[in-house]
Amino acid sequence: MEVMTMHDDLKQAIIDASHEIGIDKIGFTTADDFAALKPSLVAQREKGYNSGFEHQNVDERVYPDLIFDHPRSIIAIALAYPTRMHQRAPRSQYKRGYFARASWGIDYHTILRDRMNQLVTRIRQLAGDAADVTFKPMVDTGELVDVAVAQRAGLGFIGKNGLLITKEFGSWVYLGEIITNIEFTPDTPIECQCGECTRCIDFCPPAALLGDGHLNAQRCLSYQTQTKGLMPEEFRPMIRNVIYGCDICQLVCPFNKGKDFHFHPEMEPDPATVSPELVPLLDISNKQFKAKFGPLAGSWRGKKPLQRNAIIALVNQHDRSVVPKLLAVIDNDPRPVIRGTAAWGVGQLLTQQNDEITIFLQDAQAKEKEPDVIHEFTQALAIIAQLPA
């Protein structure tokens, strides 16, 4: 295939078209490899710091020519998302949880794919519908490291929290990239501007940030809210009432001060959805869950992690009124992780011994088969036994 070579007038036309489509920031870089990233990516894996959600083939993450035929350029885009709700959720008898801001509105993967598909269509038109022009759009589920592409394309710099920070929108941006065989003049990469600031590192409750733009994803609270097993007890108080994601390292970042943009209607949060009532969430049906939370990026792991997190959030808010509900969950829920977390919750919320509840937990524990779940019951019973009579 003949490689396409284009000039700066096409690049400017694409920039203009991107603004019409609703892309807030666009940049261009070469399709040269990202080989300098490979040692750190390999080290992250060897140290057990990966989340497991990343693309697993390291070479494909750093060599664009392994995933695209004759790559010449990569187009990086950013869309700014809101950081504040203009309305609050209605008053409720129940405590509420919270989704991190990146999960407000419609799933950002859907929004980015729509914008990139529109952009590809416009580029084809601007390039004269040439048959040999090719593209590969990607969001963060793709092979490449999106922050590395965006940084090299001049959209912003990679902060000490590992996120891309733009001048205009801070780090409150969704990123996407398009590999193409069209050659463009690359934009200028931006070096890290964090200086001596370490606020994101200092304020990260589990100390997940390593100080060099990398993190131990296994300790990241956002990762912990997305796992499907029992959450390690260390992290449970740290999530507070957030049932999906974590915004702390962004909220404390000076580059994010005062940043709040509402450019895209489909990103606007429904307050009652992104700060949901926690107790009704505990026995929501699959159909109800998909209808209410299905459009959110935060629903991608299903309802079990969110229900587990909801129990933890209720405990963190000291809602002792939910003890009967947790006992019902232990009695009726078919999933060991949820039963174990509920048992832990009962142990945390009781303020005095209760023989009836103790017997109930002992009987429930006797039916459990998974050692980790049995341990949750054992711990809860030990705590209750030490309470005043």
C-alpha positions in Angstrom: 0.0 0.0 0.0 1.3 3.4 -0.9 1.7 5.7 2.2 -0.2 8.9 2.0 1.7 12.1 2.5 -0.3 15.3 3.2 0.5 18.9 3.9 -0.3 21.4 6.7 -3.4 22.7 4.9 -5.1 19.4 5.5 -4.0 19.4 9.1 -5.6 22.8 9.7 -8.8 21.7 8.0 -8.9 18.7 10.3 -8.4 20.9 13.3 -11.2 23.2 12.2 -13.5 20.2 11.6 -12.7 18.8 15.0 -14.0 21.9 16.7 -17.2 21.7 14.6 -17.7 18.0 15.7 -17.3 18.9 19.4 -13.7 17.9 20.1 -12.2 20.2 22.7 -8.5 19.6 22.0 -6.6 17.9 19.1 -3.0 17.2 18.5 -0.8 15.3 16.0 2.3 13.2 16.5 4.3 10.7 14.5 3.7 7.0 14.6 7.2 6.4 15.8 7.4 3.8 18.5 7.1 4.4 22.3 10.0 2.1 23.1 11.2 4.3 25.9 8.0 3.2 27.8 8.8 -0.5 27.6 11.2 -0.9 30.5 8.7 0.8 32.9 5.7 -1.2 31.6 7.7 -4.4 32.0 8.8 -3.3 35.5 5.2 -2.5 36.5 4.1 -6.0 35.5 7.0 -7.7 37.2 6.4 -5.8 40.5 2.7 -6.7 40.4 1.6 -3.1 40.0 -0.7 -3.6 37.0 -4.5 -3.6 37.4 -5.0 -6.4 34.9 -7.3 -4.2 32.9 -4.5 -3.0 30.6 -3.8 -4.5 27.2 -1.6 -7.5 28.0 0.8 -7.5 25.0 3.5 -4.9 26.0 5.1 -4.8 22.5 1.7 -3.9 21.0 1.4 -1.1 23.6 4.6 0.6 22.4 5.0 -0.4 18.7 2.2 1.1 16.5 3.4 -0.9 13.5 2.4 -4.1 15.2 -1.2 -3.1 15.3 -1.5 -1.0 12.1 -0.3 -1.4 8.6 2.1 1.4 7.6 1.3 3.9 10.4 2.6 7.4 9.8 0.8 9.6 12.3 -1.4 9.5 15.4 -4.1 12.0 16.0 -4.9 12.6 19.7 -8.1 14.1 21.0 -9.4 15.3 24.3 -12.9 16.0 25.5 -13.5 18.0 28.7 -16.0 16.6 31.2 -17.9 18.3 34.1 -16.6 18.4 37.6 -19.6 19.8 39.4 -23.3 19.0 39.4 -25.6 22.0 39.0 -28.3 20.2 40.9 -28.3 17.9 43.9 -30.1 14.6 44.2 -33.5 14.7 45.9 -33.7 14.4 49.7 -34.0 10.8 50.7 -34.5 8.6 53.8 -31.4 6.7 52.6 -27.7 7.5 52.6 -26.3 8.1 49.2 -23.1 6.9 47.5 -21.1 8.6 44.7 -19.7 7.8 41.3 -16.4 9.5 40.4 -16.7 12.2 37.8 -15.2 10.2 35.0 -18.4 8.0 35.2 -20.9 10.9 35.0 -23.2 11.0 32.0 -23.1 8.5 29.2 -20.1 6.1 29.1 -17.2 8.1 27.7 -16.1 5.2 25.5 -19.3 5.7 23.6 -18.9 9.5 23.3 -15.3 9.3 22.2 -15.9 6.6 19.6 -18.7 8.8 18.2 -16.5 11.9 18.0 -13.6 9.9 16.5 -15.9 8.2 13.9 -17.2 11.6 12.9 -13.7 12.9 12.6 -12.6 10.0 10.5 -15.5 10.6 8.2 -14.6 14.2 7.8 -10.9 13.4 7.2 -11.9 11.0 4.4 -13.9 13.8 2.9 -11.1 16.3 3.2 -8.6 13.9 1.8 -10.8 13.4 -1.3 -12.2 10.0 -0.2 -8.9 8.4 -1.2 -9.3 4.6 -1.0 -5.8 4.1 0.5 -6.4 6.3 3.5 -6.7 4.1 6.6 -7.5 4.7 10.3 -7.6 2.9 13.7 -9.5 4.8 16.4 -8.9 3.8 20.0 -10.1 4.7 23.5 -8.4 3.6 26.7 -9.4 0.0 26.0 -7.0 0.0 23.0 -3.4 -1.1 22.8 -1.5 2.2 23.0 -0.9 4.2 26.3 -3.3 7.1 25.7 -1.6 9.5 28.1 1.8 8.9 26.3 0.2 9.5 22.9 -1.6 12.7 24.1 1.6 14.1 25.7 3.7 13.5 22.6 0.9 15.1 20.5 1.1 18.3 22.6 -2.3 18.0 24.3 -0.7 18.4 27.8 1.8 16.9 30.1 1.8 13.8 32.3 1.5 14.7 35.9 2.9 13.0 38.9 -0.5 11.3 39.3 0.0 9.7 35.9 -2.8 11.6 34.3 -2.7 14.0 31.3 -3.0 17.6 32.4 -4.1 20.1 29.8 -3.6 23.9 30.2 -7.3 24.6 29.4 -9.1 21.8 31.2 -6.7 20.4 33.7 -6.9 16.6 33.9 -10.7 16.5 33.6 -10.5 15.1 30.0 -11.3 11.9 28.2 -8.6 10.9 25.7 -8.7 9.0 22.4 -6.3 8.5 19.5 -6.5 7.6 15.9 -3.6 5.9 14.1 -3.5 6.7 10.3 -1.3 6.2 7.3 -1.5 10.0 6.5 1.6 11.9 7.4 1.2 15.1 9.4 3.6 17.6 10.8 3.8 16.6 14.5 3.0 19.0 17.3 5.5 19.7 20.1 5.4 17.5 23.2 4.9 19.2 26.6 7.2 18.3 29.5 5.9 17.8 33.0 5.2 21.1 34.8 4.5 19.7 38.3 7.8 21.0 39.7 8.1 20.4 43.4 4.4 19.9 44.0 3.5 16.6 45.5 -0.1 17.2 46.5 -1.5 14.2 44.6 1.1 11.9 46.2 0.6 13.4 49.7 -3.2 13.1 49.6 -3.6 9.6 48.1 -5.0 7.6 51.0 -3.4 4.3 50.1 -0.1 5.8 48.9 -0.6 4.3 45.4 1.3 7.0 43.5 5.0 6.3 43.1 6.1 9.9 42.5 7.3 9.5 38.9 4.0 9.5 37.0 3.4 5.8 37.7 1.3 4.1 40.3 0.7 0.8 41.9 -2.7 0.1 40.4 -3.3 -2.6 42.9 -3.4 0.0 45.7 -5.4 2.6 43.7 -8.8 3.2 45.2 -10.3 3.4 41.7 -9.0 -0.1 41.0 -10.2 -1.4 44.3 -13.8 -0.2 43.6 -13.7 -2.2 40.4 -12.6 -5.6 41.7 -15.1 -8.4 42.0 -13.8 -10.2 45.1 -13.8 -9.1 48.7 -12.1 -5.7 49.1 -9.1 -5.9 51.4 -10.1 -4.4 54.7 -7.3 -1.8 54.6 -9.0 0.0 51.7 -12.6 -0.1 53.0 -12.6 3.1 55.1 -10.6 4.9 52.4 -13.3 4.8 49.8 -15.7 6.7 52.1 -19.0 6.8 50.2 -17.6 6.5 46.7 -18.8 3.3 45.1 -17.0 3.7 41.8 -13.6 5.3 41.0 -11.7 8.0 42.8 -11.1 11.7 42.2 -8.8 12.6 45.1 -5.5 13.0 43.1 -7.4 15.3 40.7 -9.3 17.3 43.3 -6.1 18.3 45.1 -4.2 19.1 41.9 -3.5 22.9 41.5 -3.9 22.6 37.7 -7.5 21.6 38.3 -8.5 24.5 40.4 -11.6 26.2 39.1 -11.9 23.8 36.1 -15.5 22.9 35.4 -16.7 22.6 31.8 -20.1 21.6 30.5 -19.6 21.4 26.7 -21.3 18.1 26.0 -24.9 17.4 27.0 -24.4 13.6 27.1 -21.8 14.1 29.8 -24.1 15.9 32.2 -24.8 13.8 35.3 -28.2 12.9 36.6 -27.7 13.6 40.3 -30.0 10.7 41.5 -28.0 8.3 39.3 -24.5 9.3 40.1 -25.2 9.7 43.8 -27.6 6.8 44.2 -29.5 5.7 47.3 -27.4 2.9 48.8 -30.0 0.7 50.5 -32.1 0.1 47.4 -29.0 -0.7 45.5 -28.4 -3.8 47.7 -31.3 -5.8 46.1 -31.7 -4.1 42.8 -32.6 -6.6 40.0 -30.5 -7.0 36.9 -33.1 -5.4 34.8 -33.4 -2.4 37.1 -29.6 -2.1 37.3 -29.2 -2.0 33.5 -31.9 0.5 33.1 -30.6 2.9 35.8 -26.8 2.4 35.6 -26.2 0.7 32.3 -25.3 3.9 30.4 -22.6 4.8 32.9 -19.0 3.8 32.4 -19.1 2.8 36.1 -21.4 -0.1 35.3 -18.9 -2.0 33.2 -18.0 -4.5 35.9 -21.7 -5.3 36.7 -23.7 -4.8 39.8 -21.7 -7.0 42.3 -18.8 -4.6 42.9 -21.1 -1.6 43.3 -23.3 -3.5 45.8 -20.3 -4.6 47.8 -19.1 -1.0 47.7 -22.5 0.2 48.8 -22.3 -1.9 51.9 -18.9 -0.5 52.7 -20.1 3.1 52.1 -23.0 2.5 54.5 -20.6 1.4 57.1 -18.3 4.4 56.5 -21.4 6.6 57.0 -22.2 4.8 60.3 -25.7 4.0 59.2 -26.7 1.6 61.9 -30.3 1.5 60.6 -29.2 -0.8 57.8 -28.3 -3.7 60.1 -31.6 -5.5 59.5 -31.1 -5.1 55.8 -27.6 -6.5 56.0 -28.9 -9.5 57.9 -31.4 -10.1 55.1 -28.6 -9.9 52.6 -26.7 -12.5 54.5 -29.8 -14.7 54.6 -30.9 -14.3 50.9 -28.1 -13.2 48.7 -26.6 -16.0 46.6 -23.1 -14.4 46.2 -20.5 -15.2 48.9 -18.7 -11.8 48.4 -21.8 -9.9 49.2 -22.7 -12.1 52.2 -19.1 -11.8 53.5 -19.1 -8.0 53.2 -22.5 -7.8 54.8 -21.2 -9.8 57.8 -18.3 -7.5 58.1 -20.7 -4.6 58.0 -22.8 -6.0 60.8 -19.7 -6.4 63.0 -18.7 -2.8 62.3 -22.2 -1.2 63.0 -23.3 -3.0 66.1 -22.7 -1.1 69.3 -23.5 -3.8 71.8 -23.8 -7.5 72.0 -26.9 -9.1 70.6 -27.4 -12.9 71.2 -29.9 -13.3 68.5 -27.6 -11.7 65.9 -24.6 -13.7 67.1 -26.5 -17.0 66.7 -27.7 -15.9 63.3 -24.2 -15.1 62.1 -22.8 -18.4 63.6 -25.5 -20.3 61.7 -24.8 -18.4 58.5 -21.1 -18.9 58.8 -21.6 -22.7 59.1 -23.1 -22.7 55.6 -20.2 -20.8 54.0 -17.5 -22.7 52.0 -15.1 -20.0 50.9 -12.2 -19.4 53.5 -12.1 -15.6 52.9 -15.9 -15.3 53.5 -15.7 -17.5 56.6 -13.0 -15.2 57.8 -15.3 -12.2 57.4 -17.9 -13.9 59.7 -15.2 -14.9 62.2 -13.9 -11.3 62.4 -17.4 -9.9 62.8 -18.3 -12.4 65.5 -15.0 -11.6 67.4 -15.8 -7.8 67.3 -19.3 -8.4 68.5 -18.1 -10.6 71.4 -16.0 -7.6 72.6 -18.9 -5.2 72.7 -20.6 -4.2 75.9 -23.5 -6.5 76.8 
